[in-house]
Amino acid sequence: MLSPARDLVGYGRQRPQGTWPNGARLAISLVINYEEGSERSLAMGDPDQESMTEWGSYAIPAGTRNLAMESMYEYGSRVGIWRILDILDEQSVRATFHACAVAFEQNPDVAQAAVAGGHEICSHGYRWEEVFRLSEAEEREHIRLAVESFERTCGKRPVGWYCRYGASIHTRRLVAEEGGFLYDSDAYNDDVPYFVEVEGSRHLVVPYTADVNDFRYWNSPGLSQASDFFEYMKESFEVLYEDSATGPRMMSIGLHPRMVGRPGRVRAIKRFIEYARQFEGVWFATREEIARAWLERADG
């Protein structure tokens, strides 16, 4: 059997019962994917570069820098991130940063603002890279480099891990072996956290989302304007809130500064926060808070 094994059953119809802390029904996790400056780029000495842009995938002659692509990413770190943080500050909401270590090294002001704002720093890798293209030894080394980098830029290590797109067959074991991680989010297969066994020990997974995600502005079929994103968040929220009448649920929302940070898109975030707060039992939480609550529930 290939490892890790698939699990097509999960909780099944026997969904977890009870509530989140303070009687909350639905935990909402806003996730800022901060990748700008860590993407593949000839300017960074990489042999190739990212091809996805606001205009979709755009072919550039080999060895030629894609300056348009670079500037689209730079918008996120120069402008978009501050728009998002201003909204979160105004709304008193703390998010989780899926941050690439090199991205924070490139813009330490963002790292410092994230920490000062009380946001969680979850490692999104050393670079914004597809770890399934690395050898096991390379991946282990990149995990080490990422942790050391965050300790320098943020003053503390991350307790969460999330890969670009998807993990390798080694990732979860390597993350567990490192010893300092509370959870990983390298899954899209549930609406609540769950435990898996890694090398004989319990390991927590806090699933992420590919659909309630502003990345759909850059792919097709996708989102066009702020109202599209708001309506999709609203529909997802309403179903999960109904589900939460019988047990705790979690809603993850993926944000990218270079995407949702644009003027015509960013208001969807504020609009959704204000909408969700009209309902009782809604808890805006970091993924670390969600993970610790689930661990306490399991050990309680």
C-alpha positions as CSV (number, residue, x, y, z in Angstrom):
1,M,0.0,0.0,0.0
2,L,1.2,3.5,-0.8
3,S,1.7,5.8,2.2
4,P,0.0,7.9,3.3
5,A,-3.3,5.9,2.9
6,R,-6.4,7.7,1.6
7,D,-9.4,8.1,3.9
8,L,-12.7,8.4,1.9
9,V,-14.9,8.0,5.0
10,G,-13.8,10.5,7.6
11,Y,-16.4,11.1,10.3
12,G,-19.2,9.9,8.0
13,R,-22.6,10.7,9.3
14,Q,-21.4,10.6,12.9
15,R,-20.2,14.2,12.8
16,P,-18.5,15.6,16.0
17,Q,-21.0,17.0,18.5
18,G,-20.7,19.9,20.9
19,T,-19.5,23.5,20.4
20,W,-16.3,25.6,20.1
21,P,-15.1,27.6,23.1
22,N,-17.7,29.9,24.7
23,G,-20.5,28.0,23.0
24,A,-19.6,29.1,19.4
25,R,-21.1,27.1,16.6
26,L,-19.0,28.1,13.6
27,A,-15.3,29.0,13.6
28,I,-14.2,31.3,10.7
29,S,-10.6,31.2,9.7
30,L,-9.4,34.1,7.5
31,V,-6.1,33.1,5.9
32,I,-3.7,35.5,4.2
33,N,-1.4,33.7,1.8
34,Y,1.7,35.9,1.8
35,E,3.9,34.6,-1.0
36,E,5.1,37.8,-2.8
37,G,8.8,37.7,-3.3
38,S,9.2,34.0,-2.8
39,E,7.6,32.9,-6.1
40,R,9.7,31.4,-8.9
41,S,11.5,34.2,-10.6
42,L,14.6,34.7,-12.8
43,A,15.3,37.7,-10.7
44,M,15.7,35.3,-7.7
45,G,18.1,33.1,-9.7
46,D,15.6,30.4,-10.5
47,P,15.8,28.5,-13.7
48,D,12.2,29.3,-14.6
49,Q,9.5,31.6,-13.4
50,E,5.8,31.8,-12.5
51,S,3.5,32.0,-15.5
52,M,0.1,32.7,-14.0
53,T,-0.9,36.4,-14.0
54,E,-4.0,38.5,-14.0
55,W,-4.2,37.6,-17.7
56,G,-4.0,33.9,-17.1
57,S,-0.9,31.9,-18.1
58,Y,1.3,34.0,-20.4
59,A,4.1,32.5,-22.4
60,I,7.5,34.3,-22.2
61,P,10.6,33.3,-24.1
62,A,12.9,31.1,-22.1
63,G,15.5,33.1,-20.2
64,T,13.5,36.3,-20.4
65,R,12.3,37.9,-17.2
66,N,8.5,38.3,-17.0
67,L,8.5,41.8,-15.6
68,A,4.7,42.1,-15.8
69,M,4.3,39.0,-13.7
70,E,6.8,40.3,-11.2
71,S,5.0,43.6,-10.8
72,M,1.6,41.9,-10.3
73,Y,3.1,40.0,-7.4
74,E,4.7,43.2,-6.1
75,Y,1.3,44.8,-5.9
76,G,0.4,42.4,-3.2
77,S,3.4,43.3,-1.0
78,R,3.4,47.0,-1.7
79,V,-0.3,47.8,-1.6
80,G,-2.7,44.8,-1.2
81,I,-1.5,43.5,2.1
82,W,-1.9,46.9,3.8
83,R,-5.5,47.2,2.5
84,I,-6.3,43.8,4.0
85,L,-4.6,44.5,7.3
86,D,-6.4,47.9,7.6
87,I,-9.8,46.1,7.2
88,L,-8.8,43.4,9.8
89,D,-7.6,46.1,12.2
90,E,-10.8,48.1,11.8
91,Q,-12.9,44.9,12.3
92,S,-10.7,43.6,15.2
93,V,-10.3,40.3,13.5
94,R,-7.1,38.3,13.7
95,A,-6.1,36.1,10.7
96,T,-3.6,33.4,10.0
97,F,-0.8,34.2,7.7
98,H,0.2,31.4,5.4
99,A,3.6,33.0,5.0
100,C,6.5,32.0,3.0
101,A,9.7,32.6,4.9
102,V,11.6,34.3,2.1
103,A,8.6,36.6,1.4
104,F,8.9,37.9,5.0
105,E,12.6,38.3,4.6
106,Q,12.0,40.4,1.5
107,N,9.5,42.7,3.3
108,P,10.2,42.6,7.1
109,D,7.7,45.4,7.7
110,V,4.9,43.0,6.8
111,A,6.3,40.4,9.2
112,Q,6.4,42.9,12.0
113,A,2.9,44.2,11.2
114,A,1.5,40.7,11.2
115,V,3.0,39.9,14.7
116,A,2.0,43.3,16.1
117,G,-1.5,42.8,14.9
118,G,-1.8,39.5,16.8
119,H,-2.1,37.4,13.6
120,E,-0.9,33.9,13.6
121,I,2.2,33.0,11.4
122,C,1.8,29.6,9.8
123,S,4.7,28.4,7.7
124,H,3.8,28.2,4.0
125,G,7.3,26.9,3.3
126,Y,10.7,28.4,2.8
127,R,9.8,29.5,-0.8
128,W,6.5,29.4,-2.5
129,E,7.4,26.0,-4.0
130,E,5.9,22.7,-4.9
131,V,7.5,20.4,-2.3
132,F,6.5,17.3,-4.3
133,R,9.3,18.3,-6.7
134,L,11.9,18.2,-3.9
135,S,13.8,15.2,-2.7
136,E,13.0,14.1,0.9
137,A,16.3,15.5,2.1
138,E,15.7,18.8,0.3
139,E,12.2,19.1,1.8
140,R,13.5,18.4,5.3
141,E,16.2,21.1,4.9
142,H,13.6,23.6,3.6
143,I,11.4,23.0,6.7
144,R,14.5,23.7,8.9
145,L,15.3,26.8,7.0
146,A,11.8,28.1,7.1
147,V,11.6,27.7,10.9
148,E,14.9,29.4,11.5
149,S,13.9,32.3,9.1
150,F,10.6,32.9,11.0
151,E,12.4,32.9,14.3
152,R,14.5,35.8,12.9
153,T,11.7,37.8,11.2
154,C,8.9,37.2,13.7
155,G,10.7,36.5,16.9
156,K,9.0,33.1,17.3
157,R,8.6,29.9,15.4
158,P,5.4,28.8,13.6
159,V,3.2,26.0,15.0
160,G,1.3,25.4,11.7
161,W,2.4,24.2,8.3
162,Y,0.8,24.5,4.8
163,C,2.4,23.6,1.5
164,R,1.8,25.3,-1.9
165,Y,-1.0,23.4,-3.5
166,G,-0.4,20.0,-1.9
167,A,2.1,18.1,0.2
168,S,4.5,15.4,-0.9
169,I,4.2,11.9,0.4
170,H,6.9,12.8,2.9
171,T,5.6,16.2,4.2
172,R,3.4,15.2,7.1
173,R,6.0,12.8,8.5
174,L,8.7,15.4,8.2
175,V,6.6,18.1,9.8
176,A,5.7,15.7,12.7
177,E,9.4,14.7,13.1
178,E,10.5,18.3,13.3
179,G,8.7,18.3,16.6
180,G,7.5,21.9,17.0
181,F,4.3,21.9,14.9
182,L,0.9,21.7,16.4
183,Y,-1.0,21.0,13.1
184,D,-0.8,21.1,9.3
185,S,-3.4,22.3,6.8
186,D,-2.3,20.1,3.9
187,A,-5.8,18.8,3.2
188,Y,-9.1,20.0,1.7
189,N,-11.3,17.1,2.8
190,D,-13.4,18.2,5.7
191,D,-15.2,21.0,7.5
192,V,-13.6,20.3,10.9
193,P,-10.2,19.2,12.1
194,Y,-9.3,15.6,12.5
195,F,-6.5,13.4,13.7
196,V,-4.3,11.1,11.7
197,E,-1.6,8.7,12.8
198,V,2.0,9.5,11.8
199,E,4.7,7.1,12.7
200,G,2.6,5.8,15.6
201,S,1.7,9.2,17.0
202,R,-1.4,11.4,16.8
203,H,-1.2,14.3,14.4
204,L,-3.8,17.1,13.9
205,V,-5.0,18.2,10.5
206,V,-6.9,21.5,10.2
207,P,-8.2,21.3,6.6
208,Y,-8.0,24.3,4.3
209,T,-10.1,25.4,1.3
210,A,-9.6,25.6,-2.5
211,D,-13.1,26.9,-3.3
212,V,-13.7,29.7,-0.8
213,N,-10.5,31.2,-2.1
214,D,-9.7,34.4,-4.0
215,F,-7.3,32.5,-6.2
216,R,-10.4,32.0,-8.4
217,Y,-9.9,35.5,-9.6
218,W,-6.9,34.2,-11.4
219,N,-8.2,31.0,-12.9
220,S,-11.2,30.0,-14.9
221,P,-14.1,29.5,-14.3
222,G,-13.6,32.0,-11.5
223,L,-14.6,35.2,-9.8
224,S,-15.0,38.5,-11.6
225,Q,-15.9,41.1,-9.0
226,A,-16.2,41.7,-5.2
227,S,-19.8,40.7,-5.2
228,D,-19.0,37.3,-6.7
229,F,-16.6,36.5,-3.9
230,F,-19.0,37.9,-1.2
231,E,-21.9,35.8,-2.5
232,Y,-19.8,32.7,-2.6
233,M,-18.6,33.3,1.0
234,K,-22.2,34.1,2.1
235,E,-23.6,30.9,0.5
236,S,-20.8,28.8,2.1
237,F,-21.4,30.5,5.5
238,E,-25.1,29.9,5.4
239,V,-24.8,26.1,4.8
240,L,-22.1,25.7,7.4
241,Y,-24.1,27.7,9.9
242,E,-27.1,25.5,9.4
243,D,-24.9,22.4,9.7
244,S,-23.4,23.8,13.0
245,A,-26.8,23.5,14.7
246,T,-25.8,19.8,15.3
247,G,-22.1,20.2,16.0
248,P,-19.1,22.5,15.5
249,R,-18.1,23.5,12.0
250,M,-15.2,25.5,10.5
251,M,-15.1,27.8,7.5
252,S,-11.7,28.7,5.9
253,I,-11.4,31.7,3.6
254,G,-8.2,32.0,1.4
255,L,-6.9,35.5,0.6
256,H,-4.0,36.6,-1.5
257,P,-2.8,40.3,-1.2
258,R,-2.1,40.5,-5.0
259,M,-5.6,39.2,-5.8
260,V,-8.2,40.3,-3.3
261,G,-6.1,43.4,-2.3
262,R,-7.1,45.1,-5.5
263,P,-9.5,48.0,-5.2
264,G,-12.4,46.4,-7.0
265,R,-12.2,43.2,-4.9
266,V,-11.1,44.1,-1.3
267,R,-14.5,45.3,0.0
268,A,-15.8,41.7,-0.1
269,I,-13.7,41.0,3.0
270,K,-15.3,43.7,5.2
271,R,-18.7,43.1,3.8
272,F,-18.5,39.4,4.7
273,I,-17.2,40.0,8.2
274,E,-20.0,42.4,8.9
275,Y,-22.5,40.0,7.5
276,A,-21.3,37.0,9.5
277,R,-21.2,38.9,12.8
278,Q,-25.0,39.3,12.6
279,F,-25.3,35.6,13.6
280,E,-24.9,34.2,17.1
281,G,-22.2,31.7,17.8
282,V,-19.8,32.9,15.1
283,W,-16.1,32.8,16.2
284,F,-13.4,34.5,14.1
285,A,-10.3,32.5,15.0
286,T,-6.8,31.8,14.0
287,R,-5.9,28.3,12.9
288,E,-3.8,27.9,16.0
289,E,-6.8,28.8,18.2
290,I,-8.9,26.3,16.3
291,A,-6.2,23.6,16.6
292,R,-5.7,24.2,20.3
293,A,-9.5,24.1,20.9
294,W,-9.7,20.7,19.0
295,L,-6.8,19.3,21.0
296,E,-8.4,20.4,24.3
297,R,-11.7,18.9,23.2
298,A,-10.0,15.6,22.4
299,D,-8.0,15.5,25.6
300,G,-10.7,17.0,27.8
